[in-house]
Amino acid sequence: MLSRAVKAFKHWQYRGGRPRRWARIENRLWALAFAAGIMPNRAATLEIRGRKSGRLISFPVAIAGHDGERYLVAMLGEKTNWVLNARAGDGRAVLRHGRREEIRLTEELSDRRAAILRRYLQVAPGARPHFPVDRHAPLEEFERIVDRYPVFRITSA
């Protein structure tokens, strides 16, 4: 029952594909903690330049490791602002987890995306309510949804 309530709350926080007030406050707090490096290595703060405002935008992300590479996944899908900003800004961004790392985000379009999505759900419990498949589902189920969730490979700039 608690799981269902948590899932409903997470959906409410991001109704319409955008964070509501409580989600923005929560994201700021997590971003501060992740940037300071006091949380697990799979969590960090992504800083990316806004495509319209030019302002630096910071928010928490979960990093999925797969086959020795690091990846970010857009849990809210194609219209997520950071995805649009990454595409407009040639993938230039900064990851902060105790230290500052200039990175380049390259969109992953290979057939590895299903496995990366599954790994992402294993390391990002807050993202699970936004996916129509369970983290333990077979790869075939993830292959059906790969086009809805952009995946970006992280490389050092």
N, C-alpha and C positions, 0 to 999 in steps of 0.2 A: 504494500500500500504506500509506504514512504517513497518508494521508487517512482510510482505513478504521480505522486504529489510533486516530487522534485522535477520530474519531466515536464509537468504542466507549468510549474513556476519558471523553468528555463525557457519554455516556449513563450510565456507571457513576457519575460524580460526582453526578448528579441522579436516581439510581434512586428510583422511587416518587414522582417529582415534587417531591422536597425535596432541598436540597443536603446532601451528606454532608460529613464533617469536612474533607477536603481542599478541596472546593468552598467551604466557609465561610471557610477560611483565605485561599484565593485571592481570594474576593470582598472580604474585608476589605482586602487589599493593593491591589486595583484601586480600591476605593472611596476609599482614602486618596489614591492617585495622581490619580484623576479629580477629587476635591474640591479638590485643590491646583491644578488647572488645567494640569497639565503634559502632559496627553494631548490628543488631538484634540477639537475642539468637539463632535463628535457623541457624546462620552462624558462622563458626569457621574455624580454620586452622588445618589441619590434618598433623601430622608429622609421617612419617613411614620410616623405614630403607630399603634401596634398596637391593633387593635380590642378585644382582651381585656386585654392587659397595660397598655396606655396608655403603654408605653415607646416612645421614638423609635428606629426601626429604620433603619439606613443600609445601602445596597448599591449596586453599580455598575449602570448602565443605559446602553443605547445609544439615542440619540435619532435618529429617522428624520425627515428633513425631506421634506415633500411639499406642493406647491402653496403654498409660503410659510408653511406651518404646521409645528409640531413635534409629534411623536407618540412615545408609548411603547407597546411591544407586550409582552405577557406570553408569553415564549418557552416557558413550561411549561404554559400554558393557563389555563382557568377557575378552577381551584382554587389558583392561586398566591396566597400570603399577601398580597403587596402589592396584588393586585387586590381581594381581599376587604377589606383595610384601606382602600383608596381608596373603595370603594363604601360602607363603613360610616362613613367619616370625611368624607363629602361632597366627596371629591376634593382635600381640602387636603393639601399636601405642600410640600417644599422641594427645589429642585435646587441642587447645588453644583458649580461648575466654575470655580474661582478666586474666585468671589464667590457669595454666597448669594442665591437668587431664590425668593421665595414664589410658589407656583403653585397652580393649580386643575387637576385632571385630570377631563376630561369624556369619558365613554365615547362613542366614535365608532361609530355604528350605520349610517352611510350606505353607499352602494354604492362608496365610494372605498377601503374597507378592503382589497380585494385589491391595489390598487396600493400602498397603504401597507405591507402585509405584504412585498411584493416589495422595496420600497425598504429596509425594515428588514433583510432578509436581505443586502442589498448592504452595509450599514454595520455589521452585527453578525455577524462571522464566528463568534463563539462560540455563537451561537444556531442556526446552520445545522444542526447534527446533530439538533436537536429538531423539525425541520420535515420533513414527508414530501414536500416538493417542492424542486426545485433553484432557486437564486436567479435563474437565467436562464429559468425556465419561463414559458410564456405566462400571461397574466392569468387565463385560464379555469381553470387548475389552482389558482391561489390562491383563486379564487371558491369552489371546492369545500371549502376548509378555513377560510374566514373565521370561521365560528361557533365554531371550536375555540380561537382565539387572540384574546383581548380586546385592543382598540386604544383608547388614550386620547389625546385631544388635550390638549396643554399650553397653558395660557394663564397670563399673569402675574396674580397675585392683587392 
